[in-house]
Amino acid sequence: MVTQKDVAKLAGVSISTVSRVLNGSSLVDGETKKNVESAIKKLNYKPNLVAYGLRAKSSKLIGLILPELVHQAYSMIAQYVETRASDKGYSMILGVHRNDPECEKWLIDDFQRRNVDGIILQPVHDEPHTSANLKEYTRVPMVLYGQSFSSDQMGTVQLDNYKAGIMAAEHFVKLGHRHIACTAGPINMEYLRERLNGFRDGLTKHNIVISQQDICACELNYQVPGVVSGQRAVMQFLDGRDRKDYPTAIWAHNDLVAVGIIKELHQRKIRVPEDVSVIGMDNMVLTDMIYPPLTTIGQPLEQMATMSVDILLKEIELKEQYVPENIRMEPQLIIRQSTGKYSENVI
């Protein structure tokens, strides 16, 4: 059976150096790491992770906890986290809290019982005190994904959601739209509040005020698909109004809701984008496959997921010496065919 001693001999390094490479340590220089990895591959060395974990007090296992997997963005995040963790020599276990704080706490406790080395969590509550509350009952390193607040307790990776809202507003205004509607999510999700605030401020800058009837609050209900929420939003925006009073542009807080909006508009014989322009949020794979292809605000999901793993592993390695990092990523406007210039005569 091939051992670490054999790998060390072939690579011309000490056993402790081989151990550091297996542990993903940043203390090993690039050339040495390359030699060790080459020796591991040549000898087809397969470390006994259970035995290794007992010796190193490391399970080489991280946990990922997300709100759901139905929305494609979350399944993509899970895939990117697993890929990065695997590249770094870690396995991943996955949990879904369904926006239930008791379930979230149970999953954190369960993962700790499974001896995970650390956890990446998109929390139920997105508030300034969230990280402090989590710190009270979390014994392992943790990174908060998608939290809107910076933290001095643990690392965070987030999108600039306020800027995403501004981008959507600016695009509609640039196309000449003045009567604009949008969907919003649950009020306990600060990142969704940030999107709405950015959208409102972006419109206010151009002296456009969005009315309360033109804001549809879509509750986070896992029994109601996002597409259905989008259809219901259109009902709120249009029912009981004369056609001339319909909004000519709608921003959805995620792509599935945008798909539902377009579906309901089509059923009412309202054209997209000739009559109503629609923008989504997330840039899911399906956005380029529907008709018309969806203009959306993209999140750099792969970079955010990769960054979350890297920060977590750094915290695992440095322990008490780790200084929390707060990373805020830039959104991107992706223009497709669901948005067009405003015309007075279409609706």
C-alpha positions in Angstrom: 0.0 0.0 0.0 1.3 3.4 -1.0 1.9 5.7 2.0 2.7 9.4 2.5 6.3 8.4 3.1 6.4 7.0 -0.4 5.0 10.2 -1.8 7.5 12.3 0.2 10.4 10.2 -1.0 9.4 10.5 -4.7 8.7 14.3 -4.4 11.9 14.9 -2.5 10.2 16.5 0.5 9.3 15.8 4.1 6.2 13.9 5.2 4.9 17.0 6.9 5.1 18.9 3.5 3.0 16.1 1.9 0.5 16.5 4.8 0.3 20.3 4.2 -0.4 19.8 0.5 -3.1 17.3 1.3 -4.6 19.8 3.8 -4.6 22.6 1.2 -2.2 24.7 3.2 -1.0 28.0 1.7 2.3 27.6 3.4 3.7 25.4 0.6 5.2 27.2 -2.4 3.8 26.5 -5.9 6.7 24.5 -7.2 6.9 22.2 -4.2 3.1 21.7 -4.3 3.3 20.8 -8.0 6.0 18.2 -7.3 4.0 16.6 -4.5 0.8 16.5 -6.6 2.7 14.9 -9.4 4.1 12.2 -7.0 0.6 11.6 -5.7 -0.7 11.1 -9.2 2.2 8.9 -10.3 1.9 6.6 -7.3 -1.9 6.7 -7.4 -1.9 7.6 -3.7 -5.3 7.5 -2.1 -5.3 8.9 1.5 -7.4 7.2 4.1 -9.5 10.3 4.9 -10.9 8.8 8.2 -7.5 8.0 9.6 -6.1 11.2 8.3 -9.0 13.2 9.8 -8.3 11.5 13.2 -4.6 12.4 13.1 -5.0 15.9 11.7 -8.3 16.7 13.6 -9.8 17.4 10.2 -12.6 15.6 8.4 -11.9 17.2 5.0 -15.6 17.8 4.9 -17.5 21.1 4.6 -21.2 21.8 4.8 -23.3 24.0 2.5 -26.8 25.2 3.7 -29.1 26.9 1.2 -32.7 28.1 1.3 -33.8 25.8 -1.5 -32.7 23.9 -4.7 -35.8 24.5 -6.9 -34.4 27.8 -8.1 -31.6 27.1 -10.6 -29.3 29.7 -9.0 -29.1 27.6 -5.8 -28.4 24.3 -7.6 -25.7 26.1 -9.6 -24.2 27.5 -6.3 -24.1 24.0 -4.9 -22.4 22.6 -8.0 -19.7 25.4 -8.0 -19.1 24.9 -4.2 -18.7 21.2 -4.6 -16.4 21.5 -7.5 -14.1 24.0 -5.7 -14.1 22.0 -2.5 -13.2 18.8 -4.5 -10.4 20.7 -6.2 -9.1 21.6 -2.7 -9.3 18.0 -1.4 -12.6 18.4 0.5 -16.0 16.7 0.2 -19.3 18.5 0.7 -22.6 17.8 2.3 -25.7 19.8 1.5 -28.7 20.9 3.5 -31.8 23.0 2.7 -33.5 25.1 5.4 -36.5 26.3 3.4 -36.4 29.7 5.1 -37.2 28.0 8.5 -34.9 29.3 11.3 -35.4 26.1 13.4 -34.4 23.9 10.4 -31.4 26.1 9.8 -30.3 25.7 13.5 -30.9 21.9 13.3 -28.8 21.6 10.1 -25.9 23.6 11.7 -26.0 21.3 14.7 -26.3 18.2 12.5 -23.3 19.2 10.4 -21.2 19.9 13.5 -22.1 16.4 14.8 -20.8 15.0 11.5 -17.5 16.8 12.3 -17.5 19.2 9.3 -14.5 21.4 9.2 -16.6 24.4 8.3 -19.9 25.6 6.9 -21.1 27.9 4.1 -24.5 29.3 4.8 -27.1 31.5 3.1 -28.9 32.5 6.3 -32.7 32.6 6.9 -32.4 36.1 8.5 -30.4 38.7 6.6 -29.9 41.3 9.3 -27.0 43.1 11.0 -27.0 40.8 14.1 -27.3 37.5 12.1 -23.6 36.7 12.3 -23.4 37.4 16.0 -26.5 35.2 16.7 -25.0 32.3 14.6 -21.6 32.6 16.3 -23.3 31.8 19.6 -24.1 28.2 18.6 -21.5 27.5 15.9 -18.3 25.8 16.9 -16.7 25.6 13.4 -15.6 28.3 10.9 -18.5 29.7 8.9 -18.9 31.9 5.8 -22.2 33.7 5.1 -23.2 33.6 1.4 -25.5 36.3 0.1 -25.7 38.3 3.4 -26.1 42.0 2.7 -24.2 43.1 5.8 -20.5 43.0 6.5 -19.4 41.2 9.6 -16.5 41.3 12.0 -17.5 37.8 13.2 -17.1 35.7 10.1 -16.4 36.0 6.4 -19.1 37.1 4.0 -19.6 36.9 0.2 -22.4 39.0 -1.3 -23.7 40.7 -4.4 -24.1 44.5 -4.7 -27.8 44.2 -4.8 -28.4 47.9 -4.5 -26.4 48.4 -7.7 -28.4 45.6 -9.4 -31.6 47.6 -8.7 -30.1 50.8 -10.1 -28.9 48.9 -13.2 -32.5 47.7 -14.0 -34.0 51.1 -13.4 -31.4 52.9 -15.6 -32.0 50.4 -18.4 -35.7 51.0 -18.4 -35.3 54.8 -18.3 -32.7 54.7 -21.1 -35.4 53.0 -23.2 -37.9 55.8 -22.5 -40.2 54.0 -20.0 -41.9 56.1 -17.3 -44.7 53.8 -15.9 -42.7 51.0 -14.4 -43.6 48.1 -12.1 -41.5 45.5 -10.1 -41.8 42.5 -7.9 -40.2 42.2 -4.5 -39.5 39.4 -2.1 -40.0 38.9 1.7 -39.2 41.8 3.9 -37.0 39.7 6.2 -34.5 39.3 3.3 -32.3 42.4 3.4 -30.7 41.6 0.0 -34.1 41.8 -1.6 -34.9 45.1 0.2 -31.6 46.4 -1.2 -32.6 45.5 -4.7 -35.9 47.3 -4.3 -34.3 50.3 -2.7 -31.7 50.5 -5.6 -34.5 50.2 -8.1 -36.6 53.0 -6.5 -33.6 55.3 -6.1 -32.6 54.7 -9.7 -36.1 55.8 -10.8 -36.3 58.7 -8.4 -33.1 60.1 -9.9 -35.1 60.6 -13.1 -38.2 61.9 -11.3 -40.1 58.7 -11.6 -42.1 57.5 -8.6 -43.2 53.9 -8.5 -46.7 53.5 -7.0 -47.6 50.9 -4.4 -49.9 49.0 -6.8 -46.9 48.6 -9.1 -44.9 46.8 -6.4 -45.9 43.2 -6.0 -44.6 41.6 -2.8 -44.1 37.9 -3.7 -44.0 35.8 -0.5 -41.3 33.1 -0.2 -43.6 30.1 -0.3 -42.1 26.8 -1.4 -45.6 25.6 -2.4 -45.9 28.4 -5.0 -43.4 28.2 -7.8 -41.7 31.4 -9.0 -43.5 31.2 -12.3 -46.9 31.3 -10.6 -45.7 34.3 -8.5 -44.9 36.1 -11.7 -48.3 35.4 -13.2 -50.0 36.7 -10.0 -47.9 39.8 -10.2 -49.2 40.6 -13.7 -52.8 40.2 -12.3 -52.0 42.8 -9.7 -50.4 45.2 -12.2 -53.1 44.9 -14.8 -56.5 43.8 -13.4 -58.9 46.7 -12.8 -57.0 49.1 -15.0 -57.6 50.6 -18.4 -55.2 49.3 -21.0 -53.7 52.8 -21.3 -52.8 52.7 -17.6 -50.8 49.4 -17.8 -47.1 49.7 -16.8 -44.8 49.4 -19.9 -41.9 47.9 -18.1 -41.6 45.3 -15.2 -38.5 44.2 -13.2 -38.7 40.8 -11.6 -36.6 40.0 -8.5 -35.6 36.7 -10.0 -35.6 35.0 -13.4 -38.3 32.4 -12.6 -40.7 35.2 -11.6 -39.8 37.0 -14.9 -40.7 33.8 -16.8 -44.1 33.8 -15.1 -44.6 37.5 -16.0 -43.9 36.9 -19.7 -46.1 33.8 -19.7 -49.1 35.8 -18.3 -48.5 38.7 -20.6 -48.5 36.3 -23.6 -51.8 34.7 -22.4 -53.3 38.2 -22.3 -52.1 38.9 -25.9 -49.7 41.5 -24.6 -46.4 41.5 -26.5 -42.9 41.4 -25.0 -41.1 43.7 -25.5 -43.3 45.7 -28.0 -46.0 46.4 -25.3 -44.2 45.6 -22.1 -40.4 45.3 -21.4 -39.3 42.7 -18.8 -36.0 42.4 -16.9 -35.1 39.4 -14.7 -32.5 38.8 -12.0 -29.8 36.1 -11.7 -29.0 35.1 -15.4 -30.1 31.5 -15.1 -29.4 29.1 -18.0 -33.1 29.2 -19.2 -33.0 32.9 -19.7 -31.4 32.5 -23.1 -33.8 29.7 -24.1 -37.3 31.3 -23.5 -39.0 33.5 -26.0 -38.1 36.3 -26.1 -34.7 35.7 -24.5 -34.7 37.5 -21.2 -32.8 40.7 -20.4 -31.5 40.1 -16.8 -29.1 41.3 -14.1 -26.5 38.6 -13.8 -24.8 37.4 -10.6 -21.2 36.0 -10.9 -22.4 32.8 -9.2 -19.3 30.7 -10.0 -16.9 33.4 -8.7 -19.0 34.0 -5.5 -19.2 30.2 -4.8 -15.5 29.7 -5.4 -14.6 32.7 -3.2 -16.8 31.3 -0.4 -14.9 28.1 -0.4 -11.5 29.8 -0.5 -12.4 32.1 2.4 -13.8 29.2 4.4 -10.6 27.1 3.9 -8.5 30.1 4.9 -10.5 30.4 8.1 -10.1 26.7 8.7 -6.3 26.9 8.3 -5.7 30.1 10.2 -8.2 29.5 13.0 -8.1 32.3 15.6 -5.6 34.3 13.5 -8.2 34.6 10.7 -9.4 38.1 10.1 -13.0 38.1 8.6 -13.2 39.2 4.9 -16.2 40.8 3.5 -16.4 40.4 -0.3 -19.0 42.4 -2.4 -19.3 41.3 -6.1 -20.5 43.4 -9.0 -23.7 42.6 -10.9 -23.8 42.7 -14.7 -26.6 43.9 -17.0 -27.2 41.3 -19.8 -29.3 42.8 -22.6 -31.3 40.3 -24.6 -34.6 40.7 -26.4 -37.2 41.1 -23.7 -36.6 44.8 -23.4 -37.3 47.5 -26.0 -37.9 51.2 -26.5 -41.1 52.7 -25.2 -43.7 53.7 -27.8 -46.8 55.7 -27.0 -48.9 53.9 -29.5 -48.4 50.2 -28.7 -50.7 49.6 -25.7 
